[in-house]
Structure formats: structure tokens, C-alpha cells
Amino acid sequence: MYVDGSRENLDLMDKFLLALEQDPSNLEAVGEIFRAAHTLKGMSATMGFEKVAHLTHEMESILDQLRNHQLEVTPPIIDVVFETFDVLRTLVNDSIEATDSNVDIETIVRKLQDAAKGKTAASKVEAKTVTAEEKPVLPEVKPAQESEESQLALELADISMNEFEQQLLIEAHQHGSNILLMVVTLVADCLLKAPRAFMVARSLEELRCDVIKSVPETKDIEEEKFDLSFKMVMLGEATEEEIKYAIESISEIESVKVSKLKPEDFAMQNSAPYVAPAPAEPPKPAPKPAPVPTPAPAPKAAPSPTPAPTPRAASTPRAAPPPAPAPVAAPPPPPPPPRPPAAPAAGGPPKPPDKKNTAAAADKRGSQTVRVDMKRLDDLMNLVGELVINRTRLEDIGAAHKLKDLNEALSRVSQISASLQSVVMQVRMVPIEQVFDRFPRMVRDLAKKLNKKINLVVEGKETEMDRTVIDEIGDPMVHLIRNSVDHGIESPEDRIARGKSDVGTITLVARHEGNNVLIEVVDDGKGVDPTIISRLAIERGLFTPEQMAKMPPEEIIKIIFLPGFSTAAVVSDVSGRGVGMDAVKAKLEDLNGVLELESKVGEGSRVTIKLPLTLAILPALMVKVGVEMFAIPLGSVLETMDITKADINIVQHQEVTLLRGEVLPIIRLRNVLNVPTTDEERKQLDARVDELSMVVCASGEKRAGFMVDELFGQQEIVIKSLGNLLGGLPGIMGATMRGDGSIALILDIPSFFQKGQTLQ
């Protein structure tokens, strides 16, 4: 829970920090950052990660000043907060992985404090230069004071104290105890409000604070019959700061406000009869209010406060003030009966709204989300895969034996299993924004480092993909974005010289296309120059001048995908070592994806990635080669066709055929995969002149015809790994179990093109 929750909050902070940098007046972003930091602090404190809690607390201080307009959002402050965020991420990772990066948090804490004090110091300097006539500005504090008092009055409006409770406050005040009002607000999506309130009460007990009154009443709090906030009046030695710090450490607490009170603050809220006794400390007024003895029976009423105000306030609270109530205790036992009704009456008014709030809370609880371990989803997916396999097997049996009843039942089973498969696939789907959200910050930092101005535009981040694919594409995407920033976008001076805006644009787009997801990285930079690529390729001995002369520009620019090739003049810590683009291509092909590059000199580049929605279950074309069955992923298949021997020609030792006027290389799977052939099979093959089956497949812009012996139609297959022992088989990406229990190998079509077994 902490791992996922902490990372979610860090991602939120990162996202809104970038938004705040773009628009310093965006106080909503400040509020979101504060909430995320506050939640992270509470979670970390609960788990005992003190460094994270301490640094987040310091970060909260400056964020609080920003949202309360006490501090202006400036680039230096943004930089300090970003630096703090980076340290926080390191500390959180240390906490999760039980490592120690030896981060010096005191340095960053000082930077935070200096950033806040810098503004204060500046204001002091301004204050010294103010003329004498301007001194009357000071009284402006008065309205703020008045507003604070009026705010306090509003907060006390729904808190009514009976005479015994007021007497307790007076006695405690006389003995030097603090009278404190605490208003706690929970986060909007808090689902377990009662446990949070219990944790608040427990923290108060640890601080030796005795709760005298709570609104709503304790019973209502325990039954969650309240909205998102509750109030507590307490007595104790703890200061406002100590209480606030302790309560803020609890997760899912939105805000905590602690105010110091005097007994007369409550007198103002209550009926006039008691106003006199409150300030009147001499014994003379005591006889006058005959009712005053009424509270005195409170010693007997000592249990009474427990049910009404809060059961958590043990008899200890009453123990402090008892000396005074004790003398007055004897006079009137009868009055207590009238008092109990008064207490319920005090708690009564809030109840109706609480019922409404309870209903609203119930509605909210109705739509809950549940965190599920990825392994459980994988196990569920495996079971669905087994169901698909057995469904196919039953269909084969039904078709072979022509059993009508079985076929009807199978039809229903097929519908159910297809629906189950679809639901499980949806459960595994997550928005691609999990990958995209890391790039705004990365682009910002790189642009700053390279002294460039870059605007990142993100579209389609709600596009969903299988979690397995999402986890794998992060690093390739990082390489592509870094290349666009470093090699693609020019410096502001160069852009202006070329008649462009000094701000470059990188557009990141994701969208669905059939059973695939297309991701595009587009920049309006200088593009990839084929002449430079050609020169470098010749210099490094990758190609001869004659080969380069025959190569079209669109093929030349693809040389950047060769291992170790780089166009960077200088190797930097950003890029230029030539270990990026070939790794990107290899990784995407491992995912059964396709990588394409388009570029125009002076206008920019477009990198397109095509990936399958999922790597678990996919449609495939089943083919037979010799006695072996193979599966070709349908995403790689363009078409199937029959050709004759007369259609096959030899060009430069490569078999080819013409397909609608274009030369198509031919790959004989029997030869490439070394499928054994008996003498009888060889005779049958030699005898076949017509109806040679060919599957036309593509990888990127390359196409080839794969010769097979027989086509068996389309089928959904479940991809199974071959394990470490057989995992390196060339041309094979996995295996699947067929309906009859036999195994079919799944062909890795892109690898055939990669090995150069086709005409270029």
C-alpha cells in the first residue's frame, strides 16, 4: 500500500509542480501539491520513515506560505521545491528498497527555509525604507485580527457547553492548562473516517490532552455520521504546534487547525446567566447563581461527560479539576437530571445534516477501488488462457463428431469465455499516462540544461494498454524523447535564424488502431539529414560509397538504428554514445512492435511505434510446415495467397515473386527453421506445381512472402514463454497449446527481417 500510494503522490506532486511553473498564479496547483505532500508525510510517519516525514513537513511550510499568499511563486522557489521533490523521491525509494543513499536532507531543508526567509528579509528591508507617514499601515493587521476572531466565533457557534463543562474549563485554566479547539478535516476521498478519528484521539491521549467536547458527538463519529470534519475541545499541556504536527502525521488528514481559547470564549457562545460567573472569580457571585451548585454535582456527573462528549477522555481529565468541584459537589444531587437533557440537546441539532452526509458517504463508499497485486492478475490471465485453450479443443471435438447438442452448449461457453477474457483484459489495461507523465519533468530539466526552450504537448494519454506492455516501453520512450530534445530541437538562436519560433515543440501522441496502439513522437526541429548520415556511415566503414549512392534517403536515415551509430558531434551525459536507438528498436521488436522513422530536413522528425494491446492472448494464423504447426501473429500478416512454381524467380541468389508489380522476397520456413522432411514428403512437395501457399508478412516498411505447406485458419492463441533453456531460439517468440493438446511454436516475424534474410 505504501509503495503504490507514495509513488502516486510523488507523481501528482511532479505533475502539479510543472503546472505551477507554467502558471505561477495557479493556486489550485499549489493546493494539489500540498495535499499530495501532506498525504505522503502522513503515510511515511505511520510507516516510521522519519526522514521522508521530516522533509515533507518542511516542504509543506513553504507550500502553505505560497497558497496563503505570504510568499510569491518565483523561479528560484520553484527550483528549490523541485530539488526537494527529487530528494524526496530518492528517500522514498530508499525506504521502499531498504537502502540508504546518504542524502543530506539538512542541506535541502536549509534551502527551503532560506527561500522562505529570503522573502521575509526582503519585506523587512522594504519596511525599513518606509517613511514616517506610511507607518500607520501597521494597523492593517487589525482587520486580520478581527477576521480571525470572527472565524473563531464561527467555529465555536455549534459548540455549546453546559455549566459543569464550563466550570472544568475555568478550573483547568486557573491551574495553567491550555484550553484548545482543534478542527480536523479529512481528505475528500477518505473511506475510513472513523479509524482516522480514532487515530486522532489516540494521538491526543499520547500528548496527555483530555477531550472535553466533540462535535459531532463521539457516538456519531464512531458510526461515521459526519461529513469530512470534526471538532474537539481539549485540555492539556501540549502547544498548538505540537498537536498540529502530531495530527498532520496521520494519513488522509486534509488540514488541522488548532486555536488556543479562554473560558470566556465559550461564555460568549452560551446563555447570559453564566457570563457573570465566568469572569467573577471572587466567592461573592457564587451564592448568587443558585444554579451554580447545579454543575457542582458534576462529580457524580463525572461519568456523564464520558458518554456525551467522548468516551476516550478517561477519568483522568476529571481528576485534574476535581479539587474545585468537590467542595460544591455536596449541595444538589437533584439538578443533574435537568443537565443530561441539556447535553443531548447540544448534540441534537447537528444530527439531521449528519444523516444526509452519511447517505452521501455511503454513496461514495459504493464506488470503491481495490488495489490488486499484479501477480494475481497474471494468474487470472493464465486461467483465462487455459479456458481459451480448452474452449478451442471442445470446438474441435464438436466439429469432428458433429454433435449438435455439444455445439449449442459450446456456443454459449464460447460467449461466456470471450466475455470473461474481455473483462480480464480490461482489468489489466492501464492508461499510458503512467509512462507519459514522467516526460514533462524530464523535458523541462533537459531543456534547462541545454539552454533550449521546449514545449511538450501530450495527447491521448488516456489510451489504455496492457500493464505488461506499459512496464516495458518506459525506457525506449525515454531514449526517443531525449533524442528529440538533444538532437532534434535547435537552440533558440538557430531557430530564430531559420525563421522559426524560439520555442521548439515536441508532441507525444497515443491512440488505438485496431488491436494495436500507435505512439508518435513528433518534433519541429532540424530533422535527420541523410547527407550527414551517409558521410558518417562511410567514415565508420558501415557502408561503401557505392552502396550509399544506391540507397534512397528514407533508408539512409534508418542507419541511426544500427548499433553504436550516433550523429552527435560531442558525447554528453544527455546522449551521443550511440547506445540508444538500436536498443529502442530491439526492445520494441521484443514486444512484437514496429518502429518507423520519417524526417524532413529543417522541418522535424516523426517516430511512430506500433505495439500490440496485450502480450498475453492474441489472434494468430495457424500454418503447417512439414509435420510441425506454427502460429504467425495476425498483426504481422498482410494477406495470404497461392502461387505456382512459375511465379518464383531468382534475383541475386534470393527467391522473389511479383506481387501487384512489386518485387517480394520469399522465405521458405521449412529451410530457415530446419524442419525435417522425409523422402516421401519431399517427393510430394516436388510434385506440387500449383497451389503453393504463401503468407505475406510485414515488419515496418519491409515485406516478404513466407512459404508454408498448409494454412489452418485464424485462431486465438495464448502466448507461453519457452523458459531460459529454449528462450533464445532464433525466429521463435514463444509457444502455444492447441485444442488437441499439441504444441505450436509462435514465429517472431520481425526477427526474420532483422537477420537480413530478405531483399533490402
HELIX and SHEET records of a PDB file:
HELIX    1   1 TYR A    2  GLN A   22  1                                  21    
HELIX    2   2 LEU A   27  MET A   47  1                                  21    
HELIX    3   3 GLU A   50  ARG A   67  1                                  18    
HELIX    4   4 PRO A   75  GLU A   97  1                                  23    
HELIX    5   5 ILE A  105  THR A  129  1                                  25    
HELIX    6   6 ALA A  132  GLU A  140  5                                   9    
HELIX    7   7 VAL A  141  LEU A  156  1                                  16    
HELIX    8   8 GLU A  163  GLN A  174  1                                  12    
HELIX    9   9 LYS A  193  GLU A  206  1                                  14    
HELIX   10  10 THR A  218  GLU A  222  1                                   5    
HELIX   11  11 GLU A  240  GLU A  248  1                                   9    
HELIX   12  12 PRO A  263  GLN A  269  1                                   7    
HELIX   13  13 ALA A  272  TYR A  274  5                                   3    
HELIX   14  14 ALA A  298  ALA A  301  1                                   4    
HELIX   15  15 SER A  315  ALA A  319  1                                   5    
HELIX   16  16 PRO A  325  ALA A  329  1                                   5    
HELIX   17  17 ARG A  339  GLY A  347  1                                   9    
HELIX   18  18 LYS A  351  GLY A  366  1                                  16    
HELIX   19  19 MET A  374  HIS A  401  1                                  28    
HELIX   20  20 LYS A  404  ARG A  428  1                                  25    
HELIX   21  21 GLU A  433  PHE A  436  1                                   4    
HELIX   22  22 PHE A  439  LYS A  449  1                                  11    
HELIX   23  23 ARG A  467  ASN A  483  1                                  17    
HELIX   24  24 SER A  484  GLY A  488  3                                   5    
HELIX   25  25 PRO A  492  ALA A  497  1                                   6    
HELIX   26  26 PRO A  530  GLU A  539  1                                  10    
HELIX   27  27 PRO A  545  LYS A  550  1                                   6    
HELIX   28  28 PRO A  553  ILE A  556  1                                   4    
HELIX   29  29 ILE A  557  PHE A  561  5                                   5    
HELIX   30  30 MET A  581  ASP A  590  1                                  10    
HELIX   31  31 LEU A  634  SER A  636  5                                   3    
HELIX   32  32 LYS A  645  ASP A  647  5                                   3    
HELIX   33  33 LEU A  669  VAL A  672  1                                   4    
HELIX   34  34 ASP A  679  ALA A  687  1                                   9    
HELIX   35  35 GLY A  723  LEU A  726  1                                   4    
HELIX   36  36 ILE A  749  GLN A  754  1                                   6    
SHEET    1   A 4 ASP A 210  VAL A 215  0                                        
SHEET    2   A 4 SER A 229  GLY A 236 -1                                        
SHEET    3   A 4 ASN A 178  LEU A 186 -1                                        
SHEET    4   A 4 ILE A 253  LEU A 261 -1                                        
SHEET    1   B 2 MET A 429  PRO A 431  0                                        
SHEET    2   B 2 GLU A 464  ASP A 466 -1                                        
SHEET    1   C 5 LYS A 453  GLU A 459  0                                        
SHEET    2   C 5 VAL A 503  GLU A 513  1                                        
SHEET    3   C 5 ASN A 516  ASP A 523 -1                                        
SHEET    4   C 5 GLY A 604  PRO A 612 -1                                        
SHEET    5   C 5 VAL A 594  LYS A 600 -1                                        
SHEET    1   D 5 GLU A 710  VAL A 718  0                                        
SHEET    2   D 5 ILE A 617  VAL A 625 -1                                        
SHEET    3   D 5 GLU A 628  PRO A 633 -1                                        
SHEET    4   D 5 ILE A 743  LEU A 747  1                                        
SHEET    5   D 5 ILE A 732  MET A 737 -1                                        
SHEET    1   E 6 VAL A 637  ILE A 643  0                                        
SHEET    2   E 6 LEU A 692  SER A 699 -1                                        
SHEET    3   E 6 LYS A 702  VAL A 708 -1                                        
SHEET    4   E 6 GLU A 662  ARG A 668  1                                        
SHEET    5   E 6 GLN A 654  LEU A 659 -1                                        
SHEET    6   E 6 ASN A 649  VAL A 651 -1                                        
END                                                                             
